[in-house]
Amino acid sequence: MAYAPTDPNAPEFARCYVNLADAQLGARALAVSDEFFAVAERMLNPEPAVFIAGKYDTHGKWMDGWESRRKRVAGHDWCIVQLARPGWLHGVELDTSHFTGNYPPAASLEACDVEGEPRADTAWFPLLDSVNLQGNSHHYHPLDAARRVSHVRVNLYPDGGLARLRLYGRPDTRCVVPNDEGQIDLLAALNGGSVIAANNEHFGPAARLLLPGRGVNMGDGWETRRRREPGNDWCIIALAQPGQVERIEVDTAHFKGNYPDRCSLQATCVNGGTATSIITQSMFWPSLMDAQKLRMDHIHSYQAEVLPHSPITHVRFNIHPDGGVSRLRLWGRVSAA
């Protein structure tokens, strides 16, 4: 996932799959029937929806999400979303946070798998039959991941506001384009990497480590609180696919007075277990990279000669003792676990 769910009641699919409707990963709202009160692109913002009392624009109350006008004719509103990458969807979150008297009573999802953009003659298939919605609530529904999906059409019956649409799934890794050395980023969220756990995310979720590009500011990264006790902070990440790491990048972009003093990596091939058991086991994983000194606002690159290892599925990223890191990349090749 690009961001760890803030809802403590989020189901497992929201914790172990990537949100392919995340605008930061490249998802886009291609077409919409109506967005009079609030544009559909806001619905794809990965951050939690906010409510700003007293904020109005020329169309009325400003809302953090997609909101259509009150429908006075037959029919319903809809929006077509292009996923960040085609893939197989395991679950959906329909989030009506802060929409109370203006949420849609029901919604449904349709999907297609096409190159480019859907056309008038594109065949859509049902993804989620109509479900009831409540105001200011998170609605989770598992999806049948039998068919690959490139676009989703969300239908609101008959109108109203949806704060966030999150579509959790496995991206099609056949779409990943290797770099000039034939490597892919085995940790990238867009390739299927996901954060399993982190001991502290006070100023920024660890899932931001897996986003594309460099961080845009100090808020675009993983940052822990100031540690006042012995030890170090850490996060555990599942690779997109089992692989052999050839190069590591640790980017401290925008972190200057608060970057970690050092960082290190442990890694292993996990067979079975849960997030809780993996946390316990990770303390004893072998070293992938011994502690390395870090600099502020800098891309650190570590080459293959310091990384002898077998194919791995998970890494534990340790920062010593605390601080902020913008991005973490493991460049390598996919291999059998």
Secondary structure, 3 states (H helix, E strand, C coil): CCCCCCCCCCCCHHHHCEECCCHHHCCEEEEECCCCCECHHHHHCCCCCCCCCCCEECCEECCCCEECCCCCCCCCEEEEEEEEEEEEEEEEEEECCCCCCCCCCEEEEEEECCCCCCCCCCCCEEEEEEEECCCCCEEEEECCCCCCEEEEEEEEECCCEECEEEEEEEECHHHCCCCCCCCEECCCHHHCCEEEEECCCCCECHHHHHCCCCCCCCCCCEECCCCCCCCCEEEEEEEEEEEEEEEEEEECCCCCCCCCCEEEEEEECCCCCCHHHHHHHHCCCCEEEEEEECCCCCEEEECHHHCCCCCEEEEEEEEECCCEECEEEEEEEECCC
